Amino acid sequence: MKSPIIKTENYIIRPFKKEDALLWQVWDTDVEIQAHMPEPKNELQKIQEQYDYIEECENDEEGYYWSIDSDEKTIGTVSLTEIDDHHKSAELGIVIGDKNFWGKGVATEVIKSIINNAIQELNIEYISAEVEEANIGMQKVFIKCGFEQDGKFINSRVKEGQRINVLHFGINK
């Protein structure tokens, strides 16, 4: 689906552009950025694979995918996926790839705007998100945005050869 442009007080949340793929190549292989991502450590992808991913996102009938811009600089991505019209639900994911913006309230501001857009424009009534138990910062962001922890998946992922817990958060309209 074509992702709408969403403006917040400090950021522009816009559809992916081809040049975003160059940043993803950096973010996808940065150990700190990938520390709490569900995938194992990423290998550098060919740029064409990144371009293909952008096209897949544009053609996804159950999701919206955005980049987060701050003063002409792209600093992260956010998505609203698995949109289910029957259940009026969706899943949220976010990555702040520019580490200079970590701890500055970006995720909180962006997530609140995505929630408002999902409820007002898409008629979504329930949004879920998952976060690894060790990612305390993201847990705090979800709570600040009004999410409640509504589940815990014990030993559901493998990180560095160890089984870890994943927390499930949800917010209702």
BELDA-V823317 format. One record per residue. N is the residue number from 1. SS is DSSP state (helix for helix, strand for strand, loop for the rest). Layout:
BEGIN
{{N	SS} {N	SS}}
END
This chain:
BEGIN
{{1	loop} {2	loop} {3	loop} {4	loop} {5	loop} {6	strand} {7	strand} {8	loop} {9	loop} {10	loop} {11	loop} {12	strand} {13	strand} {14	strand} {15	strand} {16	loop} {17	loop} {18	loop} {19	loop} {20	helix} {21	helix} {22	helix} {23	helix} {24	helix} {25	helix} {26	helix} {27	helix} {28	loop} {29	loop} {30	loop} {31	helix} {32	helix} {33	helix} {34	helix} {35	loop} {36	loop} {37	loop} {38	loop} {39	loop} {40	loop} {41	loop} {42	loop} {43	loop} {44	loop} {45	loop} {46	loop} {47	helix} {48	helix} {49	helix} {50	helix} {51	helix} {52	helix} {53	helix} {54	helix} {55	helix} {56	helix} {57	helix} {58	helix} {59	helix} {60	loop} {61	loop} {62	loop} {63	loop} {64	strand} {65	strand} {66	strand} {67	strand} {68	strand} {69	strand} {70	strand} {71	loop} {72	loop} {73	strand} {74	strand} {75	strand} {76	strand} {77	strand} {78	strand} {79	strand} {80	strand} {81	strand} {82	strand} {83	strand} {84	strand} {85	loop} {86	loop} {87	loop} {88	loop} {89	strand} {90	strand} {91	strand} {92	strand} {93	strand} {94	strand} {95	strand} {96	strand} {97	loop} {98	loop} {99	helix} {100	helix} {101	helix} {102	loop} {103	loop} {104	loop} {105	loop} {106	helix} {107	helix} {108	helix} {109	helix} {110	helix} {111	helix} {112	helix} {113	helix} {114	helix} {115	helix} {116	helix} {117	helix} {118	helix} {119	helix} {120	helix} {121	helix} {122	helix} {123	loop} {124	loop} {125	loop} {126	strand} {127	strand} {128	strand} {129	strand} {130	strand} {131	strand} {132	strand} {133	loop} {134	loop} {135	loop} {136	helix} {137	helix} {138	helix} {139	helix} {140	helix} {141	helix} {142	helix} {143	helix} {144	helix} {145	loop} {146	loop} {147	loop} {148	strand} {149	strand} {150	strand} {151	strand} {152	strand} {153	strand} {154	strand} {155	strand} {156	strand} {157	strand} {158	strand} {159	strand} {160	loop} {161	loop} {162	strand} {163	strand} {164	strand} {165	strand} {166	strand} {167	strand} {168	strand} {169	strand} {170	strand} {171	strand} {172	strand} {173	loop}}
END
